[in-house]
Amino acid sequence: MAATVGHLGEIEQRLSDVDAALQRLDQGRYGTCQSCGGSISDHQLAGNPAVQVCADCQGAAAAAGAGQPGGTDEVRQTADDAGPQADDRGDDAGLAEVKSDPGGC
């Protein structure tokens, strides 16, 4: 039963996020970062239409909240929501790992 209650909480949170996005749309603030006031990319909005902060602010909030239980409300996006990110190594090393797997697709 606990898994069901947890799942219900996630659904309620997503509904709340969508309601907030609809309010921002009505107010002409949809696509505007709630933290810095800048624009949220179309790619990021396509990944999560209810996103509240731009990728830069999300990254800054995640870095500031690293290691803190609970984090912040603004860092609810997944990495997929923020769109494609550059490999931290600055090269194609991540791709080489995938390409070198002979058993892969």
C-alpha positions in Angstrom: 0.0 0.0 0.0 2.9 2.4 0.7 4.0 2.2 -2.9 0.5 3.3 -4.0 0.5 6.2 -1.5 3.9 7.3 -2.7 2.8 7.1 -6.3 -0.3 9.1 -5.5 1.8 11.8 -4.0 3.9 12.0 -7.2 0.7 12.3 -9.3 -0.6 15.0 -7.1 2.7 16.9 -7.4 2.7 16.7 -11.2 -0.9 17.9 -11.3 0.1 20.9 -9.1 3.0 21.6 -11.4 0.7 21.5 -14.4 -1.8 23.8 -12.7 1.0 26.3 -11.9 2.2 26.2 -15.6 -1.4 26.9 -16.8 -1.5 29.9 -14.4 1.8 31.2 -15.8 0.4 30.7 -19.3 -2.7 32.8 -18.5 -0.5 35.5 -16.9 1.8 35.6 -19.9 4.8 34.3 -17.9 4.9 30.8 -19.4 8.5 29.9 -20.5 10.0 32.5 -18.2 12.4 31.2 -15.5 10.9 31.7 -12.0 14.4 32.2 -10.6 16.3 34.5 -12.9 13.5 35.8 -15.2 15.3 34.6 -18.3 13.8 32.4 -21.0 13.4 28.6 -20.7 14.4 26.9 -23.9 11.8 25.4 -26.2 13.6 22.1 -25.9 13.4 22.1 -22.1 9.7 23.0 -22.3 9.1 20.2 -24.7 10.7 17.8 -22.3 8.6 19.0 -19.4 5.9 21.6 -20.1 5.6 22.4 -16.4 9.2 23.2 -15.9 9.7 26.3 -13.7 13.4 27.2 -14.1 15.9 27.4 -16.9 18.6 24.8 -17.3 21.2 27.2 -15.9 19.2 27.9 -12.7 18.4 24.3 -12.4 22.1 23.4 -12.5 23.0 26.1 -10.0 20.2 25.0 -7.6 21.3 21.4 -7.9 24.9 22.3 -7.2 23.9 24.4 -4.2 21.6 21.7 -2.8 24.0 18.8 -3.4 24.1 16.6 -0.4 21.2 18.3 1.3 18.2 16.1 2.1 15.1 17.2 0.3 16.8 19.7 -2.1 14.7 22.5 -3.3 11.3 22.6 -5.0 12.8 24.1 -8.1 15.0 21.1 -8.7 12.3 18.6 -9.5 13.3 18.2 -13.2 15.1 15.2 -14.3 18.2 15.4 -16.5 16.1 14.5 -19.5 13.9 17.6 -18.9 16.8 19.9 -19.2 17.6 18.7 -22.7 20.9 17.5 -24.1 23.9 18.3 -22.0 27.6 18.4 -23.0 29.8 15.6 -21.8 31.7 16.8 -18.7 34.9 15.5 -20.3 34.6 17.8 -23.3 35.2 15.1 -25.8 33.6 12.1 -27.4 34.8 9.7 -24.7 31.2 8.8 -23.6 30.4 8.0 -27.2 33.5 5.9 -27.6 32.4 3.7 -24.6 29.1 3.0 -26.3 30.7 2.4 -29.7 33.3 0.0 -28.3 30.7 -2.4 -26.9 30.6 -5.2 -29.5 27.5 -6.7 -28.0 25.5 -3.5 -28.1 22.9 -2.5 -30.6 
